[in-house]
Amino acid sequence: MRFVLRAAVSALVLSTGSVTALALPSKQVYTPSDNFEKLSKLQALMPTSALPAPDGLQLKYVVLGIGTQNYTCLTGDENAAPGTTGATAQLYDIGTHLSTDPLARWTIPSISPLALSLSTSPIRFVQNLQSLGYEHMVGNHFFSGASPVFALDQLPSPFPTTIVAKLNETDAPTASCPGTGKEGAIKWLLLKDTKGLSQGGIDTVYRIETAGGNKPASCKGQKQTFEVKYSAQYWIFGPKSTGHDVST
């Protein structure tokens, strides 16, 4: 099962439009914190919303996603709403540092807006991540067809991976960062593996603390395919365990 899933994820990565950004690494050197006592305390600080709470689940990772929401206008009708073709993002470990940050409660809401605002300046973006202790890229988020995929492919093999479906959604809070183009923040989501296509002890993902990424109301003035920059936090859960599960 491990070999099959790893091969499947490799194929999914290579089938996306951004092969260079999403190619699997040749060397894996970073392992995030597996201190579940600290992560459980961080879980208590998870921002709440109308989404169902992660009752009975264990927080495994908290990552910052920086990337694009991808849209299409292929009908030729400028009054039609854009279609959605998924998203791509790079994922950075923020949970390890947040789990020991006494100011985490107040830091959490500021991470996504700041990261998005700095994403247009790569040097400043990297410097900011380093200054906050969030510089470790742990994986990629992309879509296979209509299915969101979270592949923590920068971690030791067999790396945690989950292919999920949307179970619930709610509008982002009105005070959320509207994005670099004032397009509005994408919705908060509850995503879960409903087909048993996970490894590494993860199967549930909350997309919260979103910034930007929303599509325009209509296709007027838009290209046939276009991207909108966004950032979000992904709080990744799985069944309770005593360590990071590397089984299928």
Secondary structure by P-SEA (a helix, b strand, c coil): caaaaaaaaaaaaaacccccccccccccccccccaaaaaaaaaaacccccccccccccccbbbbbbccccccccccccccccccccbbbbbbbaaaaaaacccccccccccaaaaaaacccaaaaaaaaaaaccccccccccccccbbbbbccccccccbbbbbbbccccccccccccccccccccccbbbbbccccccccccbbbbccccccccccccccccccccccbbbbbbccccccccccccc
